[in-house]
């Protein structure tokens, strides 16, 4: 019996040591992932078409948390560890940012920064005006959407902001609901956000639902698309990847 015990005890200790080592590795990996997600990059996916054609439904992207500093919304569960923003800096006009909705701070939105504190923003006949001046806009080729089993062509424009940032917007219809607006005066410490799909975006033009976005509500800057899957296919359906993944969008920068 004593010989049996002497043979089994080292094996039991080895087994226990292996389990502890595995648990330790998993714990360290979780801590590293939490630190990266909190302070460096957080993944987000795009569930709506409000930023088409810059971002498509089914895009997965990394958002840099450090670009504008940190607020309570930078942390898991939005823990109120401090007031205001630390190491903060303001987004630039034209940045694509993720922010916590002021009307419901449990909801994340992604839009483009159009207005800075003190700006006057207005849409006139579908043309963006900033501080009384129309933004430069030129017609480019139609955006062609072939997903969903049908082909849809949408008018597309290249818009250039006063600081030289250019991007493309979609125009679904003439005289859309938000093509003519009053003048919005952006309060201090707030920003005016708009989607690139101008006729299909609930953004700062709708004061009752989004309105002006405080700096503290901004989570980070959209940087790179690391995965993209179309045709309504869930990302975990790996067997569908050969035909559903938008291979050309992988690792593209968000502009």
Secondary structure by P-SEA (a helix, b strand, c coil): caaaaaacaaaaaaaaaaaaaaaaaaaaaaaaaaaaacccbbbbbbccccccccccccbbbbbbcccccccccccccccccccccccbbbbcccccccccccccccbbbbbbbcccccbbbbbccccccccccccbbbbccbbbbccccbbbbbbbbbbbccccccbbbbbcccccccccccbbbbcccbbbbbbcccccccccccccccccccccccccccccccccccccccccccccccccccccccccccc
